[in-house]
Amino acid sequence: MAEELYITLAKEASAEFEEKRSIFIGYAKPTKSEEEALAFVAQIKQKHKDATHNVFGYSMKHGILARYSDDGEPQGTAGMPVLDVIRKSGVDDATVVVTRYFGGTLLGAGGLVRAYSAAAKMALEAAEIVTYESYTEISLTCSYADHQKISAELPRFGAILDDTVYAEDVTLRFAVKDAVTDSVLGRIREMSGGKLIPEIVGKRFDYQA
């Protein structure tokens, strides 16, 4: 069964907080490849060369590609908690880096897990988690009279109008959620007495704000 939802980040963002004088700064960014993810990690490490730790985690391609680093923190207290936060959020194609400036007070294993998890969660929230749904792309060529009727009908189905070409006839290119595709195709055939045959031309993930 094809995936109907794609959850990712809307933008790059950061958030920070202080825990027992240690400063934790979480950075999150949508990343489509391991190269993008590692470039983002390198960028943050360069920005915070003087930090005690720059921990990271990323997950892409529905979790098939995932990696983390504790960057010197005790094993299992930093990178894995960051990756766990990404996974539990349902977000795909995302990288989170958490920078720590040590404040002189040890937090203990439990405290580190909580702090890195909190920083990762705050960064994801700041980057805005967005859900894209699976859409079917449709092309339809019709007369000007039919175009007027169909254009008035499409908003009922939440259609996204991608393009309209006016020539001898009118060619519409639009997309609707998979769940209503059959209803839209049936309605167009009904409205045109069966003479119009919409063509499915593609699939994509999209969202409506």
Disulfide bonds with the S-S distance in Angstrom:
none
